[in-house]
């Protein structure tokens, strides 16, 4: 009986350990944005959320609400009617990004795609977001209705730090000759410190002569 009890306890502990491991490994969002689209000019409707995850990826999640949230006129003013604009509003109190593209790129395109490219620093801080949608070939159409993108991709790009350049020392120009001044060749130890060595040698020589002169007088 005791063996069965111990086996049950070990099984429960194993299940709890696996659950904790799954929770630890599951990526979590470090930043969330509400994504508002300019469906008709200056009428911004939320179509989804953009999540930046701590595993170095980003995800877009569409919302299927029949009456999605809208931005107020104060938050959504955009003066250029030729642009289709997407606004990302941070849910964490961060920056708001306004991402415009040419509206004609989405004319009569029922399979339009959009791409968000989120640029971060080495520490994961967002400093820029690129946005692309539709196809430039659609701008050749003379008329048609604008359809919002139906396919979305979200990419995360961490800023790469390249190797530091190894710069040569600045060149010094001789004002008299107009040529580059050549650095002096390295000096030897004696050439650098002769003015210290010579007095010491002279003192030693003079001190030796005095001792030689005092020796006969004592005898």
BAKOLZA-886867 format. One line per field, with one value per residue: residue number from 1; residue in three letters; x negated, y, z negated of N, C-alpha, C in turn. Coordinates in pm, whole numbers, padded with zeros to 5 digits. Example, Ala and Ser with C-alpha at 12.3 -4.5 7.8 and 13.67 -1.06 7.14 Angstrom:
<pts>
num	(1; 2) .
residuo	(ala; ser) .
nX	(-01319; -01285) .
nY	(-00569; -00225) .
nZ	(-00780; -00708) .
caX	(-01230; -01367) .
caY	(-00450; -00106) .
caZ	(-00780; -00714) .
cX	(-01320; -01290) .
cY	(-00330; 00003) .
cZ	(-00780; -00787) .
</pts>
This chain:
<pts>
num	(1; 2; 3; 4; 5; 6; 7; 8; 9; 10; 11; 12; 13; 14; 15; 16; 17; 18; 19; 20; 21; 22; 23; 24; 25; 26; 27; 28; 29; 30; 31; 32; 33; 34; 35; 36; 37; 38; 39; 40; 41; 42; 43; 44; 45; 46; 47; 48; 49; 50; 51; 52; 53; 54; 55; 56; 57; 58; 59; 60; 61; 62; 63; 64; 65; 66; 67; 68; 69; 70; 71; 72; 73; 74; 75; 76; 77; 78; 79; 80; 81; 82; 83; 84; 85; 86; 87; 88; 89; 90; 91; 92; 93; 94; 95; 96; 97; 98; 99; 100; 101; 102; 103; 104; 105; 106; 107; 108; 109; 110; 111; 112; 113; 114; 115; 116; 117; 118; 119; 120; 121; 122; 123; 124; 125; 126; 127; 128; 129; 130; 131; 132; 133; 134; 135; 136; 137; 138; 139; 140; 141; 142; 143; 144; 145; 146; 147; 148; 149; 150; 151; 152; 153; 154; 155; 156; 157; 158; 159; 160; 161; 162; 163; 164; 165; 166; 167; 168; 169; 170; 171; 172; 173; 174; 175; 176; 177; 178; 179; 180; 181; 182; 183; 184; 185; 186; 187; 188; 189; 190; 191; 192; 193; 194; 195; 196; 197; 198; 199; 200; 201; 202; 203; 204; 205; 206; 207; 208; 209; 210; 211; 212; 213; 214; 215; 216; 217; 218; 219) .
residuo	(unk; unk; unk; unk; unk; unk; unk; unk; unk; unk; unk; unk; unk; unk; unk; unk; unk; unk; unk; unk; unk; unk; unk; unk; unk; unk; unk; unk; unk; unk; unk; unk; unk; unk; unk; unk; unk; unk; unk; unk; unk; unk; unk; unk; unk; unk; unk; unk; unk; unk; unk; unk; unk; unk; unk; unk; unk; unk; unk; unk; unk; unk; unk; unk; unk; unk; unk; unk; unk; unk; unk; unk; unk; unk; unk; unk; unk; unk; unk; unk; unk; unk; unk; unk; unk; unk; unk; unk; unk; unk; unk; unk; unk; unk; unk; unk; unk; unk; unk; unk; unk; unk; unk; unk; unk; unk; unk; unk; unk; unk; unk; unk; unk; unk; unk; unk; unk; unk; unk; unk; unk; unk; unk; unk; unk; unk; unk; unk; unk; unk; unk; unk; unk; unk; unk; unk; unk; unk; unk; unk; unk; unk; unk; unk; unk; unk; unk; unk; unk; unk; unk; unk; unk; unk; unk; unk; unk; unk; unk; unk; unk; unk; unk; unk; unk; unk; unk; unk; unk; unk; unk; unk; unk; unk; unk; unk; unk; unk; unk; unk; unk; unk; unk; unk; unk; unk; unk; unk; unk; unk; unk; unk; unk; unk; unk; unk; unk; unk; unk; unk; unk; unk; unk; unk; unk; unk; unk; unk; unk; unk; unk; unk; unk; unk; unk; unk; unk; unk; unk) .
nX	(-00082; -00189; -00380; -00223; -00103; -00330; -00400; -00182; -00209; -00457; -00385; -00198; -00364; -00536; -00360; -00290; -00542; -00586; -00380; -00456; -00691; -00596; -00456; -00667; -00818; -00644; -00599; -00566; -00393; -00567; -00500; -00202; 00012; 00296; 00450; 00551; 00737; 00770; 01047; 01257; 01198; 01038; 01175; 01119; 01095; 01072; 00895; 00743; 00485; 00144; -00124; -00426; -00662; -00850; -01027; -01158; -00994; -00700; -00345; -00033; 00301; 00618; 00936; 01273; 01503; 01837; 01901; 01649; 01402; 01348; 01141; 01129; 01192; 00994; 00774; 00722; 00670; 00570; 00419; 00387; 00562; 00488; 00362; 00361; 00402; 00261; 00292; 00109; 00174; 00044; 00101; -00026; -00088; -00286; -00454; -00269; -00217; -00200; -00122; -00142; -00043; -00027; 00302; 00399; 00272; 00428; 00652; 00931; 00838; 00872; 00717; 00524; 00217; 00056; -00228; -00398; -00692; -00883; -01119; -01376; -01589; -01904; -01827; -01562; -01384; -01141; -01202; -01126; -00880; -00804; -00576; -00394; -00170; 00062; 00028; -00187; -00123; 00150; 00200; 00216; 00471; 00765; 00999; 01192; 01277; 01145; 01003; 00948; 00646; 00626; 00457; 00201; -00128; -00373; -00681; -00987; -01269; -01581; -01813; -02122; -02454; -02744; -03098; -03336; -03494; -03841; -04034; -04281; -04550; -04515; -04642; -04927; -05007; -05288; -05337; -05529; -05642; -05422; -05377; -05297; -05361; -05609; -05617; -05848; -06120; -06128; -06304; -06607; -06683; -06903; -06906; -06676; -06708; -06959; -07037; -06990; -07154; -07423; -07507; -07507; -07707; -07931; -07943; -08002; -08255; -08407; -08383; -08527; -08794; -08853; -08863; -09087; -09290; -09291; -09382; -09683; -09754; -09666; -09827) .
nY	(-00121; 00119; 00149; 00193; 00436; 00602; 00589; 00717; 00975; 01052; 01051; 01261; 01475; 01475; 01547; 01807; 01927; 01911; 02076; 02322; 02355; 02381; 02621; 02791; 02778; 02873; 03136; 03483; 03796; 04093; 04339; 04488; 04579; 04756; 04728; 04946; 05012; 05224; 05211; 05344; 05676; 05837; 05697; 05492; 05157; 04889; 04598; 04393; 04261; 04320; 04138; 04144; 03911; 03750; 03565; 03648; 03678; 03783; 03817; 03827; 03881; 03848; 04011; 03916; 04072; 04192; 04456; 04630; 04813; 05168; 05443; 05773; 06097; 06270; 06107; 05999; 06164; 06228; 06387; 06329; 06216; 06031; 05823; 05506; 05429; 05281; 05250; 05186; 05128; 05133; 04898; 04898; 05148; 05258; 05397; 05541; 05433; 05553; 05438; 05482; 05388; 05396; 05441; 05342; 05102; 04904; 04877; 04710; 04453; 04151; 03972; 04090; 04146; 04223; 04346; 04365; 04491; 04481; 04668; 04634; 04724; 04598; 04539; 04482; 04693; 04872; 05064; 05136; 05076; 04914; 04916; 04747; 04704; 04556; 04594; 04751; 04748; 04772; 05039; 05129; 05103; 05271; 05316; 05193; 05005; 05025; 04767; 04625; 04464; 04105; 03907; 03871; 03934; 03921; 04035; 04026; 04218; 04233; 04485; 04473; 04476; 04569; 04485; 04697; 04958; 04963; 05226; 05417; 05622; 05981; 06163; 06378; 06684; 06843; 07182; 07329; 07177; 07057; 06791; 06465; 06429; 06227; 05985; 05989; 05757; 05492; 05551; 05437; 05294; 05429; 05659; 05782; 05827; 05939; 06175; 06131; 05920; 05997; 06199; 06034; 05848; 06019; 06109; 05869; 05816; 06036; 05999; 05759; 05839; 06008; 05828; 05678; 05867; 05919; 05685; 05645; 05848; 05766; 05547) .
nZ	(00000; -00082; 00117; 00344; 00277; 00271; 00541; 00662; 00555; 00669; 00939; 00947; 00876; 01096; 01302; 01221; 01242; 01519; 01608; 01499; 01641; 01903; 01878; 01827; 02061; 02253; 02481; 02400; 02434; 02480; 02568; 02684; 02950; 03060; 03372; 03607; 03898; 04181; 04305; 04453; 04568; 04308; 04112; 03873; 03800; 03575; 03655; 03555; 03335; 03262; 03150; 02974; 02897; 02632; 02729; 02952; 03175; 03362; 03358; 03527; 03445; 03556; 03497; 03449; 03421; 03454; 03425; 03419; 03224; 03268; 03363; 03224; 03375; 03296; 03244; 03493; 03712; 04040; 04298; 04574; 04841; 05030; 04915; 04757; 04432; 04143; 03798; 03513; 03186; 02871; 02613; 02377; 02298; 02455; 02745; 03024; 03351; 03679; 03988; 04313; 04649; 05010; 05117; 05354; 05396; 05295; 05448; 05574; 05495; 05386; 05254; 05107; 04933; 04624; 04444; 04143; 04013; 03742; 03578; 03346; 03067; 02930; 02674; 02697; 02724; 02906; 03189; 03442; 03697; 03991; 04268; 04515; 04785; 05015; 05375; 05601; 05869; 05882; 05880; 06135; 06219; 06315; 06173; 05894; 05597; 05264; 05084; 04765; 04647; 04650; 04570; 04332; 04224; 03970; 03867; 03684; 03633; 03507; 03426; 03578; 03465; 03603; 03649; 03484; 03659; 03749; 03720; 03887; 03761; 03770; 04049; 04049; 04185; 04315; 04293; 04425; 04635; 04745; 04750; 04617; 04278; 04156; 03903; 03627; 03597; 03353; 03046; 02891; 02564; 02446; 02603; 02520; 02242; 02188; 02064; 01800; 01743; 01798; 01599; 01370; 01432; 01445; 01182; 01052; 01159; 01068; 00793; 00763; 00823; 00607; 00390; 00463; 00439; 00164; 00050; 00056; -00121; -00370; -00420) .
caX	(00000; -00279; -00444; -00124; -00090; -00450; -00395; -00084; -00269; -00559; -00316; -00143; -00475; -00584; -00262; -00307; -00669; -00567; -00293; -00538; -00786; -00524; -00428; -00792; -00865; -00548; -00636; -00472; -00399; -00631; -00432; -00080; 00066; 00423; 00426; 00666; 00727; 00847; 01135; 01294; 01104; 01044; 01259; 01027; 01163; 00976; 00905; 00667; 00380; 00007; -00194; -00572; -00685; -00984; -01113; -01214; -00898; -00581; -00224; 00085; 00424; 00738; 01052; 01392; 01618; 01928; 01892; 01516; 01373; 01305; 01067; 01196; 01134; 00872; 00664; 00707; 00662; 00464; 00460; 00364; 00662; 00430; 00293; 00431; 00322; 00281; 00243; 00081; 00184; -00011; 00184; -00112; -00122; -00402; -00436; -00170; -00280; -00112; -00189; -00066; -00085; 00060; 00432; 00423; 00214; 00530; 00771; 00982; 00746; 00940; 00618; 00414; 00138; -00014; -00343; -00454; -00829; -00910; -01264; -01405; -01729; -01958; -01755; -01423; -01301; -01096; -01236; -01068; -00796; -00776; -00447; -00375; -00042; 00109; -00062; -00201; -00061; 00290; 00209; 00241; 00615; 00822; 01104; 01215; 01292; 01030; 01032; 00841; 00570; 00688; 00348; 00110; -00253; -00441; -00820; -01065; -01407; -01667; -01920; -02252; -02569; -02860; -03228; -03384; -03602; -03975; -04073; -04421; -04568; -04502; -04766; -04972; -05068; -05391; -05296; -05637; -05661; -05293; -05375; -05259; -05469; -05639; -05648; -05987; -06145; -06140; -06437; -06658; -06681; -07007; -06870; -06569; -06741; -07102; -07062; -06989; -07263; -07555; -07547; -07537; -07838; -08035; -07955; -08072; -08396; -08472; -08390; -08634; -08922; -08876; -08903; -09224; -09382; -09293; -09445; -09824; -09772; -09647; -09939) .
caY	(00000; 00235; 00164; 00254; 00577; 00673; 00600; 00821; 01104; 01081; 01082; 01396; 01570; 01481; 01624; 01948; 01974; 01932; 02193; 02441; 02368; 02433; 02762; 02865; 02783; 02940; 03276; 03583; 03922; 04207; 04459; 04460; 04694; 04750; 04761; 05015; 05034; 05334; 05142; 05457; 05783; 05893; 05616; 05386; 05045; 04788; 04469; 04290; 04299; 04280; 04102; 04122; 03807; 03750; 03466; 03706; 03670; 03868; 03751; 03909; 03812; 03923; 04008; 03887; 04140; 04252; 04601; 04650; 04949; 05270; 05556; 05902; 06186; 06331; 06011; 05939; 06262; 06208; 06485; 06290; 06117; 05932; 05721; 05410; 05442; 05189; 05306; 05090; 05194; 05043; 04865; 04910; 05288; 05297; 05490; 05511; 05435; 05582; 05369; 05503; 05339; 05449; 05376; 05274; 04969; 04810; 04889; 04586; 04342; 04069; 03886; 04179; 04109; 04329; 04297; 04451; 04458; 04552; 04680; 04652; 04735; 04476; 04513; 04451; 04813; 04901; 05200; 05166; 04972; 04929; 04859; 04736; 04641; 04564; 04577; 04876; 04734; 04813; 05185; 05158; 05099; 05406; 05327; 05071; 05022; 04986; 04658; 04606; 04339; 03985; 03822; 03954; 03877; 04003; 03996; 04099; 04234; 04294; 04564; 04405; 04563; 04519; 04505; 04835; 04978; 04993; 05347; 05456; 05756; 06091; 06206; 06513; 06745; 06944; 07306; 07382; 07098; 07013; 06645; 06401; 06420; 06089; 05972; 05962; 05617; 05474; 05573; 05334; 05331; 05530; 05785; 05845; 05861; 05966; 06287; 06078; 05825; 06062; 06254; 05926; 05792; 06116; 06107; 05748; 05830; 06130; 05937; 05659; 05909; 06058; 05717; 05637; 05966; 05910; 05560; 05660; 05938; 05691; 05455) .
caZ	(00000; -00088; 00248; 00435; 00236; 00318; 00688; 00696; 00522; 00769; 01063; 00935; 00881; 01234; 01380; 01184; 01298; 01663; 01627; 01474; 01752; 02018; 01854; 01837; 02199; 02341; 02501; 02354; 02509; 02413; 02617; 02760; 03021; 03132; 03513; 03665; 04043; 04239; 04399; 04538; 04532; 04173; 04023; 03834; 03737; 03530; 03724; 03487; 03240; 03296; 03027; 02978; 02798; 02573; 02794; 03073; 03284; 03351; 03404; 03552; 03410; 03599; 03410; 03528; 03363; 03550; 03408; 03362; 03175; 03363; 03306; 03231; 03476; 03242; 03254; 03624; 03820; 04138; 04399; 04713; 04882; 05121; 04835; 04672; 04310; 04032; 03672; 03405; 03056; 02769; 02496; 02259; 02276; 02534; 02856; 03127; 03482; 03793; 04098; 04436; 04781; 05115; 05115; 05482; 05393; 05247; 05532; 05634; 05466; 05286; 05190; 05066; 04817; 04551; 04367; 04039; 03976; 03617; 03555; 03204; 03028; 02872; 02549; 02727; 02732; 03042; 03231; 03573; 03757; 04134; 04309; 04659; 04814; 05152; 05488; 05675; 06001; 05873; 05899; 06277; 06242; 06315; 06073; 05819; 05453; 05182; 04992; 04666; 04664; 04590; 04518; 04254; 04174; 03869; 03855; 03584; 03675; 03405; 03486; 03574; 03437; 03675; 03582; 03480; 03758; 03699; 03790; 03885; 03703; 03866; 04112; 04015; 04303; 04289; 04356; 04509; 04757; 04798; 04753; 04492; 04182; 04121; 03760; 03594; 03560; 03207; 02992; 02801; 02423; 02422; 02668; 02443; 02104; 02174; 01974; 01665; 01726; 01803; 01468; 01276; 01467; 01407; 01036; 01013; 01197; 00976; 00662; 00765; 00819; 00471; 00306; 00500; 00388; 00020; 00008; 00020; -00235; -00495; -00439) .
cX	(-00086; -00347; -00350; -00109; -00210; -00447; -00297; -00141; -00373; -00495; -00259; -00253; -00530; -00491; -00274; -00434; -00656; -00481; -00372; -00638; -00718; -00494; -00554; -00836; -00770; -00587; -00527; -00497; -00465; -00570; -00312; -00030; 00206; 00399; 00555; 00639; 00819; 00938; 01194; 01219; 01137; 01147; 01180; 01100; 01059; 01003; 00826; 00572; 00247; -00070; -00342; -00606; -00830; -01076; -01170; -01123; -00785; -00463; -00113; 00209; 00543; 00849; 01176; 01516; 01705; 01926; 01758; 01496; 01324; 01228; 01150; 01128; 01004; 00753; 00632; 00695; 00543; 00500; 00454; 00465; 00607; 00364; 00394; 00345; 00362; 00219; 00227; 00083; 00144; 00089; 00106; -00154; -00243; -00366; -00325; -00237; -00173; -00184; -00107; -00129; 00010; 00191; 00456; 00363; 00316; 00658; 00804; 00887; 00805; 00843; 00498; 00347; 00077; -00123; -00386; -00596; -00866; -01060; -01288; -01555; -01777; -01884; -01607; -01331; -01267; -01132; -01178; -00984; -00772; -00644; -00440; -00245; -00011; -00001; -00068; -00138; 00085; 00307; 00230; 00390; 00674; 00931; 01122; 01224; 01169; 01074; 00918; 00770; 00638; 00583; 00246; -00011; -00316; -00582; -00889; -01210; -01485; -01784; -02054; -02363; -02691; -02989; -03271; -03497; -03734; -04029; -04222; -04435; -04563; -04639; -04798; -05050; -05167; -05355; -05403; -05649; -05529; -05282; -05336; -05379; -05487; -05672; -05794; -06005; -06162; -06285; -06475; -06653; -06782; -06970; -06760; -06618; -06888; -07131; -07048; -07113; -07398; -07592; -07583; -07674; -07950; -08054; -08029; -08221; -08468; -08483; -08500; -08770; -08953; -08922; -09045; -09326; -09393; -09368; -09593; -09841; -09754; -09760; -10060) .
cY	(00126; 00259; 00228; 00402; 00659; 00691; 00708; 00960; 01144; 01118; 01223; 01501; 01584; 01563; 01773; 02006; 02000; 02055; 02321; 02464; 02426; 02581; 02846; 02882; 02857; 03087; 03370; 03713; 04030; 04339; 04417; 04589; 04661; 04800; 04819; 05045; 05147; 05276; 05240; 05577; 05841; 05823; 05491; 05281; 04942; 04655; 04359; 04348; 04243; 04260; 04082; 04028; 03808; 03643; 03517; 03697; 03769; 03792; 03853; 03826; 03895; 03913; 03992; 03953; 04201; 04404; 04634; 04793; 05040; 05379; 05682; 05990; 06248; 06239; 05971; 06039; 06232; 06289; 06438; 06183; 06012; 05817; 05633; 05396; 05337; 05253; 05193; 05166; 05095; 05023; 04878; 05054; 05335; 05391; 05444; 05529; 05458; 05534; 05386; 05431; 05401; 05370; 05297; 05133; 04861; 04814; 04754; 04468; 04261; 03977; 03967; 04129; 04233; 04267; 04404; 04401; 04546; 04550; 04712; 04669; 04602; 04439; 04483; 04571; 04843; 05045; 05234; 05047; 05007; 04860; 04859; 04661; 04655; 04546; 04707; 04869; 04777; 04963; 05223; 05153; 05238; 05423; 05191; 05101; 04969; 04878; 04644; 04474; 04223; 03890; 03912; 03873; 03975; 03949; 04084; 04100; 04305; 04364; 04494; 04508; 04501; 04541; 04651; 04852; 05011; 05109; 05372; 05594; 05863; 06132; 06351; 06568; 06851; 07071; 07363; 07309; 07055; 06862; 06591; 06387; 06275; 06081; 05938; 05815; 05605; 05486; 05458; 05385; 05440; 05664; 05858; 05901; 05893; 06077; 06246; 05992; 05894; 06123; 06145; 05867; 05887; 06117; 05983; 05758; 05924; 06072; 05832; 05722; 05958; 05945; 05672; 05736; 05957; 05787; 05578; 05747; 05862; 05595; 05533) .
cZ	(00000; 00047; 00348; 00405; 00286; 00468; 00731; 00669; 00627; 00902; 01061; 00942; 01022; 01321; 01349; 01242; 01447; 01689; 01604; 01586; 01875; 02000; 01869; 01981; 02292; 02357; 02454; 02430; 02424; 02455; 02700; 02824; 03074; 03274; 03571; 03813; 04085; 04347; 04500; 04484; 04395; 04085; 03989; 03751; 03697; 03601; 03654; 03385; 03286; 03167; 03055; 02865; 02751; 02632; 02926; 03194; 03259; 03411; 03424; 03523; 03455; 03496; 03498; 03475; 03472; 03543; 03343; 03314; 03286; 03290; 03319; 03335; 03426; 03259; 03397; 03738; 03911; 04262; 04544; 04755; 04977; 05047; 04761; 04546; 04208; 03907; 03572; 03273; 02947; 02656; 02366; 02232; 02354; 02647; 02949; 03263; 03589; 03918; 04227; 04556; 04884; 05119; 05244; 05485; 05353; 05331; 05595; 05615; 05351; 05212; 05141; 04939; 04753; 04466; 04268; 04008; 03856; 03591; 03408; 03183; 02972; 02744; 02571; 02733; 02879; 03077; 03369; 03619; 03903; 04167; 04461; 04683; 04962; 05255; 05567; 05814; 05998; 05895; 06045; 06310; 06227; 06211; 06004; 05671; 05381; 05083; 04893; 04689; 04591; 04533; 04450; 04210; 04076; 03849; 03752; 03629; 03566; 03473; 03467; 03554; 03503; 03599; 03589; 03579; 03690; 03781; 03778; 03822; 03811; 03919; 04074; 04134; 04259; 04365; 04449; 04641; 04821; 04806; 04615; 04401; 04138; 03972; 03737; 03557; 03409; 03161; 02901; 02657; 02391; 02483; 02589; 02310; 02084; 02073; 01827; 01639; 01716; 01667; 01366; 01304; 01425; 01256; 00989; 01044; 01101; 00836; 00655; 00759; 00679; 00379; 00334; 00443; 00235; -00030; -00025; -00104; -00366; -00523; -00485) .
</pts>
